[in-house]
Amino acid sequence: MHARHSFSFGEHYDPANVRFGLLVASNDDVVAPGAGFGAHLHRDMEIVTWVLSGSLVHRDSDGHSGLIYPGLAQRMTAGTGIVHSETNDSWRVTGGESHARPVRFVQMWVTPDAQSYAPSYQQAEVEDARLREGLVPVASGAPEQTDAAVRIGQRYATFSVARMSAGQAVQLPAAVSVHLFVAVGELTLEGFGPLAEGDAARLSDASGERVTATAACEILVWELGTPRGS
């Protein structure tokens, strides 16, 4: 397993880098076939998983199990406590032959707007064609964001994704905080400059900056905090 963390995580603790607003984890993980994260406990956290390539098997103590793949949004509300595992062993679910493909996924945690929610799970498809049109709300707790694929228990957080072709431009949200992660490809961020795969930008008091793809890319964007004008 190869993991890249945008913030302090687990034993890798940096007191100056523990969160960005409501976002407390953004982990870019690559897991080899047959490997993964065994059963472990979470509490009081909204966890969103977005697979970039390959497939990831989810199992949890509430009886949910299934295969997560590119274009399938997954949300898990840990609430009062849930045990889950994430592994790259789809053949154990599908009954097919084992494979040699790694899975790459980004898992993101935001703090909920209330403690002790009942644990819950949701997943939903997001069409590739829609993702290629611009930023698509994938997970949100904002009351006005009614078209998000999955709902989270945080009214001041929205997670969006765009798959951009070279030359395509997208405007980021205007919000108290915006976290941009370049999952695939390269782009230019207005007012800053070039960003490449694996780079992230943290924008405070964001004013709707534009990003322009210089190569085909996939961007993951969190809009955090009270939006301007509200």
N, C-alpha and C positions, 0 to 999 in steps of 0.2 A: 504494500500500500504506500502511495505517495500522497502526502497531504500538504496543502498550502493554506495557511490561515491568515485572514486579514486582521484579526484581532487576537488578543490573548485567548488561549484555549487550553483547557486541561492543565498539564504541568508546564506548558509554555506560557509563563506569566510575565507580562509587562504592565506595571501599574499605570503607565502613561498611555496605554493602548488597549483599554478594556471594552470599548463600545464606541458607536457613533450614533448619538441620539437613542432611539429605541432599538437599534440594530446591535446585537451583542455577539453574533457569530456570522461569519461568511466563509465557509470552508470549501475549498476546491480540492476534491478527493479523486484519486485514481486508484481503483481496487482491482487486483489481479483475479483471474478465475479461481473460484473455490475459496477466496478470502473475503474479509469484510469485518463488520463490527458485530460482535456477539451481543446477546441480550444484555441491555443496560437500562437504567431507570432515568426518567426525566420528570420534572415537576414545574408547573407554572411557567410554561414557555410555549410560544407559538412557533412551530417548526415547519418550514417550507423547503421542499426538496425539488430540484430541477435537474433532470438528467440531460447531459450533453451528448453522450455517445454510449452505446452498449445498453445493458439493462440491469436493474437493481431489484432484488427481492426484499420486500418488506414483510415482517411478521411482528405482531404485537400481542400484549396480554389481554386485549379486549376482543381478540379473535379475528382481527383483520389480517389478511395476507394477500399478496398480489405482486405483480410485476410492474415496475415503473420504468418508462422508456422515454426517449425524446418526444416532447410534445404532450406529455401527460403531467399535469400539475398535481402535486401531492401536498396536503396540509395535515399536520397532526397537532392537536391541542393536548399538551401534556397535563395541564390542570392539576388535579389532586394527586396524580401519579400514574405513569404508564411505562411498561417495560417493552422495548422493541429491539429488533435486530435488523441489520441491513447487510446483505451479502450478494456476491456475484456468483450465484449458482442457480441460474434460471432453469437448468435441466431438472432440478429437484421439484420444480413447480409444474413444468410443462410435460415432464416425462420423456423429453428428448435426450439427445446425446450431449455429453459435456462439450464445452467449447474453450477456445484459447483467447477470447476477446476480453480485454479489460473494460471496466465501466468507469466513466468519468461523470461526476455529478457535483453540483454545488448545493450545500445545505446551509440554510440561513435561519437564524433564530431572532425573534423580536419579543420584547416583553409584552405581556398581555395588559389590557386595561382594567383587569380585575383578577384577584387571586382565587384559587380553588375552583376554577371551572371544572365541570365534569369532563373527563378525557373523551376526545372524539377524533374522528378520522374522516378525511374527504379527499377524493381525487377526481379529476375531470380532464378530458381531452381539450387541447387548444390547437386549432387548425393551423397547419404550416402556412397556408395562403394568407391567413389573417395576420400571422406574425411578420410576414414580409411587407405588410402595408404600413407598418409603423409600430409605436409602442402599444402593446396590448396588456391591459390589466389582468394579471394572472391570479393574484391573491390579494385580498383587501378586506379591511374591516370598516372602511369609510361608508357611512350610510348612503352617500350619493353615488358610490361606485357600484352600481347594481349589476354591471355586466362582467364583473370579475369571475374567473372560472371557479375559484374556491374562496370561501370566506374564512377570515381569521378574527380572533378576539382582540383586535386592537384597532380602534376607530381612526387613529392617526397614522396608519401605515398602509401603503399600497405598493405591491411588487409588480413590476411590468417587464416584459421581454420584447425585443425586436430582433428580427433577423434581416440584416441589411446587405444590399448588394453594393459593390464599389460605386462611389459617387452619390449614394443615397444619403439624405440628411434627415435627422429626427430632432425635434425640440424636446429637451428635458423638462420635467415639471418645475414650476415656480413654487418653492416650498421652503420651510424653515431649514430642512436638511435634505439633501439628495445624495445617495450613494450609487455610483456608477461602477460596474464591473465589466471589463471586456473579457467575455468568456472565450470568444473565438475571433481571430482576425485583428484588424488594425483600424484606427480611426483618428480623427482630429477633434479635440474638444475646444470649442470656442473660448477664447481668452486664456487658454493654457498651452495647447499644442498637441503633439502626437501621443497616442497611447497604443500599446500593443497587447496581445493576448496575455492575460494574467494580471494586467495593470488595473488599478482601481483609483477612483477620484472621489474625494469627500467634499461636497459643496455645501457651505453654510450660507443661509440667506440666498438661496439660488433664485435666479431671475429668469429662468427659462432659456438657459444656454443651449446652443445647438451642437450636435455631434454629426460629423460627416465621415462616412466610411471611406477609407482609402483602399480597402480590400474587403471582400465578403466577411462579414462579422456578425456575431450574436452578442447583444448587450443585455445585462440584467440590471434593472434600475429600481431602487427603493426610494419612494417619496415618504418622508418622515416628518412628524410634527404637524402643527396646525398650518394648513395652507394659507398663503397670503390672501388677504381680503376677507377672511372668515372671522 
